Amino acid sequence: MKLMRYAIPIAVLAVAVFFFKGSFSKAEAQDIQKTIVENANTTYEKAIFSGGCFWDMEEVFQKLEGVTGVDSGYTGGHTDNPTYGEVSLGTTGHLESVEVYYNPTIISYDELLQVFWRNVDPTDSTGQFENRGNEYQSAIFYMNEEQKLAAEASEKEVEASKRFDKPIVTRIEAAAAFYKAEPEHQDYYANHPYMFKMNTLFSTRDSSLDQIWGKDREVKISPKQTYAKEFNKAEKLKTLTELQYAVTQNGQDEPPFDNPYWNNTDEGIYVDIVSGEPLFSSKDQFDAGTGWASFTKPLEPNNIVLHETGGLYSAVEVKSRAADSFLGHVFKDGPAPTGLRFCTNSASLEFIPKSELEQKGYGEYASLFK
């Protein structure tokens, strides 16, 4: 499947050209995740923070489970469409900031605030650590009254902790226009890992904050159940066929055109063969001509995890969240509206026909097929 999934002629030159042009950078899985979010039925929320260099803050939030995307940009100032050079002059009033997209069923705004406070010096009004200038001030830009109250409460909590011996000067203001920074500033830590690492090594940010927060610097994100049904993985694995086990547990691909769902035209949903968590809908299924079941998007984005793989060529692997089952890969050559192709193994899936949704506990999805 590794080669055939690309649906290209088996000419050596063509394969080589495709691998060269179609390989994924570290940041492309994040781009795919953003596309999924934009086309999902799930409600995602947004938060805006400023904490010095946006390269650093982007990395802080992007690695959090439940955060589906982070954009570096500029906000809080008085000019439209500012450039990096203009903001760096300190005359636009804008701060280097990050816009965080997150799933509140996985990570809460309060938890994002806790992460924010542990990654800034809230007493510094003229910059952050080695980054000096007004554009590097710390700030929280709230999107609504609920975020405002949460931000103010968290500020009081930090003050009451007496961790800082100077007054807190972090701005808490209503969010204004957020201007996305130039492409070279997006996903900098992922696209330029060596330079980012060197920048981190020569910064006092982590050492200073580690000293202030100690063992409390790491925020413990409380587990939130994204899939309600319980399952016994060990027992369920015993019921799998040899092929199902090899695919879900060992990442082996099944044969193309010789699996039950590659050309399925019945209406219903696909769930994980191990956990039963909902993954895909027949509404989003299409024939990619590859011999594997293909979808433009997941039914429940929270139930899948994307993982970049290395090796001879790079790709983005797709797994289920609760069961950690290998499902397949996702490629950026699919049809509208997402432009994505989730190429999946039937052995990882169980199909629930629309007529059985209520009976098998998936009644909430019945309305999709009316």
C-alpha positions as CSV (number, residue, x, y, z in Angstrom):
1,M,0.0,0.0,0.0
2,K,2.9,2.4,0.7
3,L,3.4,2.8,-3.1
4,M,0.1,1.9,-4.5
5,R,-1.8,4.4,-2.3
6,Y,-0.3,7.2,-4.4
7,A,-2.3,6.0,-7.4
8,I,0.5,6.7,-9.9
9,P,2.1,4.5,-12.6
10,I,4.8,2.2,-11.3
11,A,7.5,4.0,-13.3
12,V,10.6,4.5,-11.2
13,L,11.0,8.0,-12.4
14,A,7.4,8.9,-11.7
15,V,7.6,7.5,-8.2
16,A,10.8,9.3,-7.5
17,V,9.3,12.6,-8.7
18,F,6.2,12.1,-6.7
19,F,8.1,11.3,-3.5
20,F,10.2,14.4,-4.0
21,K,7.3,16.7,-4.6
22,G,4.8,15.0,-2.3
23,S,6.8,14.4,0.8
24,F,5.7,16.0,4.0
25,S,7.5,18.5,6.1
26,K,7.2,18.4,9.8
27,A,4.6,21.2,9.6
28,E,2.3,19.6,7.0
29,A,0.5,17.4,9.5
30,Q,-0.4,20.6,11.3
31,D,-1.7,22.1,8.0
32,I,-3.8,18.9,7.5
33,Q,-5.2,19.2,11.0
34,K,-6.2,22.8,10.4
35,T,-8.0,21.7,7.2
36,I,-9.8,19.1,9.2
37,V,-10.9,21.6,11.8
38,E,-12.1,24.0,9.1
39,N,-14.4,21.3,7.6
40,A,-15.5,19.6,10.8
41,N,-18.9,19.7,12.5
42,T,-17.2,19.9,15.9
43,T,-17.1,23.4,17.5
44,Y,-13.6,24.6,18.0
45,E,-12.6,27.7,20.0
46,K,-9.9,30.4,19.6
47,A,-7.6,32.1,22.1
48,I,-5.0,34.8,21.5
49,F,-1.8,35.2,23.6
50,S,1.3,37.3,23.5
51,G,4.4,36.2,25.3
52,G,7.5,37.5,23.6
53,C,8.8,35.9,20.4
54,F,6.0,34.1,18.6
55,W,8.3,31.3,17.6
56,D,8.6,30.3,21.2
57,M,4.9,30.7,22.1
58,E,3.8,28.8,19.0
59,E,5.8,25.7,20.0
60,V,4.5,25.9,23.6
61,F,0.9,25.7,22.5
62,Q,1.2,23.5,19.4
63,K,2.4,20.5,21.4
64,L,-0.6,20.5,23.7
65,E,-3.2,17.8,23.1
66,G,-6.4,19.4,22.1
67,V,-4.8,22.3,20.3
68,T,-5.5,21.8,16.6
69,G,-3.6,24.7,15.2
70,V,-1.5,27.7,16.1
71,D,-0.8,30.8,13.9
72,S,1.9,33.3,14.5
73,G,0.8,36.9,13.9
74,Y,0.3,40.5,15.1
75,T,-2.5,42.1,17.1
76,G,-3.2,44.9,19.6
77,G,-1.9,47.7,17.5
78,H,-3.3,50.6,15.4
79,T,-2.2,49.7,11.8
80,D,-3.7,47.3,9.3
81,N,-1.8,44.4,7.8
82,P,1.5,45.1,9.5
83,T,4.7,43.4,8.3
84,Y,7.3,41.8,10.6
85,G,9.7,44.7,9.8
86,E,7.1,47.3,10.7
87,V,6.2,45.6,14.0
88,S,9.9,45.2,14.8
89,L,10.3,49.0,14.7
90,G,7.9,49.2,17.7
91,T,5.7,51.9,16.1
92,T,2.6,49.9,15.1
93,G,1.5,49.1,18.7
94,H,1.1,45.4,17.6
95,L,2.5,42.6,19.7
96,E,4.0,39.4,18.4
97,S,1.2,37.0,19.2
98,V,-0.2,33.5,18.6
99,E,-3.8,32.6,17.7
100,V,-4.6,29.2,19.2
101,Y,-7.3,26.9,17.9
102,Y,-8.4,24.3,20.4
103,N,-11.0,21.7,21.2
104,P,-12.7,22.6,24.6
105,T,-13.7,19.0,25.1
106,I,-10.0,18.0,25.3
107,I,-8.3,21.1,26.7
108,S,-10.0,24.0,28.5
109,Y,-9.4,27.7,28.2
110,D,-8.4,27.7,31.9
111,E,-5.7,25.1,31.1
112,L,-4.4,27.2,28.2
113,L,-4.2,30.2,30.7
114,Q,-2.2,28.1,33.1
115,V,0.2,27.1,30.3
116,F,0.5,30.8,29.3
117,W,1.5,32.1,32.8
118,R,4.1,29.4,33.1
119,N,5.8,30.5,29.9
120,V,6.1,34.3,30.3
121,D,7.5,36.8,32.7
122,P,4.3,38.8,33.6
123,T,6.3,41.5,35.4
124,D,8.3,42.7,32.4
125,S,6.7,45.7,30.6
126,T,9.4,46.1,28.0
127,G,9.8,42.7,26.5
128,Q,10.4,39.0,27.4
129,F,13.8,37.6,28.4
130,E,16.3,38.3,25.5
131,N,13.6,39.8,23.3
132,R,13.4,43.5,24.1
133,G,10.9,46.0,22.7
134,N,7.2,46.8,23.1
135,E,6.3,44.3,20.5
136,Y,7.4,41.5,22.9
137,Q,5.1,42.5,25.8
138,S,2.9,39.8,27.4
139,A,-0.8,40.0,26.9
140,I,-4.0,38.0,26.9
141,F,-6.6,39.0,24.3
142,Y,-10.0,37.6,25.2
143,M,-12.6,36.6,22.6
144,N,-15.7,36.9,24.9
145,E,-16.8,37.8,28.4
146,E,-16.3,34.2,29.6
147,Q,-12.6,34.3,28.5
148,K,-12.2,37.8,30.1
149,L,-13.4,36.6,33.5
150,A,-11.3,33.5,33.3
151,A,-8.2,35.6,32.3
152,E,-8.7,38.1,35.2
153,A,-9.3,35.2,37.7
154,S,-6.1,33.5,36.6
155,E,-4.1,36.7,36.9
156,K,-5.3,37.1,40.5
157,E,-4.4,33.5,41.2
158,V,-0.8,34.1,39.9
159,E,-0.6,37.3,42.0
160,A,-1.8,35.4,45.1
161,S,0.9,32.7,44.5
162,K,3.6,35.3,45.4
163,R,5.9,33.7,42.8
164,F,6.9,37.1,41.5
165,D,8.4,39.9,43.6
166,K,7.2,42.6,41.2
167,P,3.7,43.7,40.1
168,I,2.1,41.8,37.2
169,V,1.8,44.0,34.1
170,T,0.4,41.5,31.6
171,R,-2.3,43.2,29.5
172,I,-5.8,41.7,29.4
173,E,-7.7,43.2,26.6
174,A,-10.5,42.4,24.2
175,A,-9.3,40.8,21.0
176,A,-9.0,43.0,17.9
177,A,-8.0,42.1,14.4
178,F,-5.4,39.4,14.3
179,Y,-3.0,39.6,11.3
180,K,-1.3,36.4,10.4
181,A,2.5,36.7,10.1
182,E,4.5,36.0,7.0
183,P,4.9,32.3,5.9
184,E,8.5,32.1,7.1
185,H,7.3,32.7,10.7
186,Q,4.7,29.9,10.7
187,D,5.6,26.6,12.4
188,Y,9.2,27.9,12.7
189,Y,10.1,25.4,15.4
190,A,9.1,22.6,13.1
191,N,10.5,23.9,9.9
192,H,13.8,25.1,11.3
193,P,14.5,22.8,14.2
194,Y,18.2,23.4,14.3
195,M,17.9,27.2,14.4
196,F,15.0,27.0,16.9
197,K,17.1,24.7,19.1
198,M,20.0,27.1,19.0
199,N,17.8,30.0,19.9
200,T,16.4,28.0,22.8
201,L,19.9,27.1,24.1
202,F,21.0,30.7,24.3
203,S,17.7,31.9,25.9
204,T,17.2,32.3,29.7
205,R,13.4,31.7,29.3
206,D,13.3,28.1,30.4
207,S,15.9,28.4,33.1
208,S,14.3,31.5,34.6
209,L,10.8,30.0,34.5
210,D,12.0,26.6,35.9
211,Q,13.4,28.5,38.8
212,I,10.2,30.4,39.5
213,W,7.7,27.6,39.0
214,G,9.8,24.5,39.9
215,K,7.9,21.2,39.7
216,D,4.7,23.2,39.1
217,R,5.8,24.6,35.8
218,E,4.3,21.6,33.9
219,V,0.6,21.9,33.6
220,K,-1.3,18.7,34.2
221,I,-4.1,18.6,31.6
222,S,-7.0,16.8,33.2
223,P,-8.1,13.8,31.1
224,K,-11.4,14.4,29.3
225,Q,-13.3,11.5,27.8
226,T,-13.7,12.1,24.1
227,Y,-15.4,8.8,23.5
228,A,-18.1,7.7,26.0
229,K,-18.1,3.9,25.6
230,E,-15.7,1.8,27.6
231,F,-13.8,-1.1,26.1
232,N,-11.4,-3.7,27.2
233,K,-8.6,-3.5,24.7
234,A,-6.7,-6.6,25.8
235,E,-9.9,-8.7,25.5
236,K,-11.0,-7.1,22.2
237,L,-7.6,-7.8,20.6
238,K,-8.2,-11.5,21.3
239,T,-11.2,-11.4,19.0
240,L,-9.5,-9.9,16.0
241,T,-8.5,-11.9,12.9
242,E,-4.8,-12.3,12.1
243,L,-5.1,-9.6,9.5
244,Q,-7.0,-7.2,11.7
245,Y,-4.4,-7.6,14.4
246,A,-1.5,-7.1,12.0
247,V,-3.0,-4.0,10.6
248,T,-4.2,-2.3,13.8
249,Q,-1.3,-3.2,16.1
250,N,1.6,-3.6,13.7
251,G,0.8,-1.0,11.1
252,Q,0.7,-3.5,8.2
253,D,-1.4,-2.6,5.2
254,E,-4.0,-4.9,3.8
255,P,-4.1,-5.9,0.1
256,P,-5.8,-3.3,-2.2
257,F,-9.1,-4.3,-3.9
258,D,-9.3,-7.3,-1.6
259,N,-11.0,-5.9,1.4
260,P,-14.7,-5.3,2.3
261,Y,-15.0,-1.5,2.2
262,W,-12.9,-0.2,-0.7
263,N,-16.0,0.0,-2.9
264,N,-18.8,0.0,-0.3
265,T,-21.8,2.1,-1.4
266,D,-24.1,1.5,1.6
267,E,-24.9,4.3,3.9
268,G,-23.6,4.3,7.4
269,I,-20.6,5.1,9.6
270,Y,-17.3,3.4,10.2
271,V,-16.0,2.8,13.7
272,D,-12.7,1.5,15.1
273,I,-12.7,-2.3,15.1
274,V,-11.2,-2.4,18.6
275,S,-12.8,0.5,20.5
276,G,-15.9,1.2,18.5
277,E,-15.1,4.9,18.4
278,P,-16.8,6.7,15.4
279,L,-14.2,7.5,12.7
280,F,-15.7,8.1,9.2
281,S,-19.0,8.5,7.4
282,S,-20.1,7.0,4.1
283,K,-21.2,10.6,3.3
284,D,-17.5,11.5,3.0
285,Q,-16.4,8.3,1.2
286,F,-15.2,8.4,-2.5
287,D,-13.6,6.0,-4.9
288,A,-9.9,7.1,-5.2
289,G,-9.1,4.2,-7.5
290,T,-6.5,2.8,-5.1
291,G,-8.3,-0.2,-3.7
292,W,-8.6,1.1,-0.2
293,A,-11.6,2.9,1.5
294,S,-11.0,6.6,1.0
295,F,-12.6,9.6,2.8
296,T,-12.3,13.3,2.5
297,K,-12.5,13.9,6.2
298,P,-13.1,12.1,9.5
299,L,-16.6,12.0,11.1
300,E,-15.2,12.9,14.5
301,P,-11.8,14.8,14.3
302,N,-11.3,14.2,18.0
303,N,-11.1,10.5,17.5
304,I,-8.1,10.5,15.1
305,V,-4.5,11.3,15.7
306,L,-2.0,12.3,12.9
307,H,1.6,11.2,13.2
308,E,4.4,12.1,10.7
309,T,6.5,9.2,9.6
310,G,10.1,9.3,8.3
311,G,12.1,6.9,6.2
312,L,12.6,6.7,2.5
313,Y,9.7,9.0,2.0
314,S,7.6,10.8,4.6
315,A,3.9,10.6,5.1
316,V,1.2,11.3,7.7
317,E,0.0,8.2,9.5
318,V,-3.6,8.1,10.9
319,K,-4.4,6.3,14.1
320,S,-7.5,6.2,16.3
321,R,-7.3,8.1,19.6
322,A,-8.9,5.7,22.1
323,A,-7.6,2.4,20.8
324,D,-4.4,3.7,19.1
325,S,-5.2,1.5,16.1
326,F,-3.3,2.0,12.9
327,L,-5.9,3.2,10.3
328,G,-3.9,4.2,7.3
329,H,-2.5,7.5,5.9
330,V,-3.7,10.9,4.8
331,F,-2.6,12.6,1.6
332,K,-3.2,16.0,0.1
333,D,-4.6,14.8,-3.3
334,G,-8.3,14.4,-2.4
335,P,-11.4,16.1,-3.8
336,A,-13.1,19.2,-2.5
337,P,-14.0,20.5,0.0
338,T,-10.9,19.4,2.0
339,G,-8.5,18.3,-0.7
340,L,-7.6,15.4,1.6
341,R,-7.6,11.7,1.0
342,F,-7.8,9.5,4.1
343,C,-6.6,6.1,2.8
344,T,-7.7,3.5,5.3
345,N,-7.6,-0.2,5.9
346,S,-10.9,-2.0,6.1
347,A,-9.3,-4.3,8.6
348,S,-9.2,-1.4,11.1
349,L,-12.9,-0.6,10.7
350,E,-16.3,-1.9,11.4
351,F,-19.2,-0.6,9.2
352,I,-22.5,0.2,11.0
353,P,-25.3,0.5,8.4
354,K,-27.7,3.4,8.9
355,S,-30.5,1.0,9.8
356,E,-28.5,-0.4,12.7
357,L,-27.2,2.9,14.2
358,E,-29.8,3.2,16.9
359,Q,-29.6,-0.5,17.8
360,K,-25.8,-0.4,18.2
361,G,-25.6,2.8,20.2
362,Y,-24.8,5.3,17.5
363,G,-28.3,6.9,17.2
364,E,-26.8,10.4,17.3
365,Y,-25.5,9.9,13.8
366,A,-28.9,8.7,12.3
367,S,-29.8,12.2,11.3
368,L,-26.9,12.3,8.8
369,F,-28.8,9.9,6.6
370,K,-32.2,11.5,6.6
